[in-house]
Amino acid sequence: FNRGSSAMQHYVASRPMFIDVEVMSADTRLVLGDQGIQAGPSSIGRGLSSLYKEII
């Protein structure tokens, strides 16, 4: 549970103070993939894993 909190702290620290819409959109595309809101739990899990690896 604490690892999720630490990952979020790293994510926030790695992004600009006033996050750019383009950065946020790129992160959303990484997590959701091409399917967008229709993405399934497994693809979202893979996307989050990729994002966390990028942060750390």
N, C-alpha and C positions, 0 to 999 in steps of 0.2 A: 504493500500500500504506500509506503513512504517513497518507494522508487518512482511512482507516478508523480508525486509531489516534486521530487528532485528533477525529474525530466521536464516538468512544466517550468521550474525555475530556470533550467538551462535554456529552454525554448525562449522564454521571455528575455533572458539576458543576451541571447544571440540575435535578437531582432531589434531594429531601431526603436527608439522611444515612441515615436509616432509612426506606427506600422503603415507601410505603404499598401495600398489596395492590391497592387501587382504582386507583392510578396505574399499577402494573405491568400490571394487567388491561386498562386503557385502551390502554396502549402495545402490548400483545399483540394486542388487537382491531384497532388501527390497522395493524399489520404483517400479520396473518393475514386480516383481513376477516371476513366472515360465514361463510366456509368452515372456519375454525379449522384444525385439524391437516391437513385434506384440501386445503388451499390449494396451488395450483400454484406453480412457481417464478416465473412472470411476475407473478402477483398479490402474492407475497411481495416481489418486487423493487420493485413500485410502492409497497407499504406501507412498506418500508424507506426508499425515496426520500422519501416524505411525512414519515416520522419524522425523517430527517436534516435536511430543510428546516425542520422545526419547531425542531430543536435549534439550528441555525445562525441 
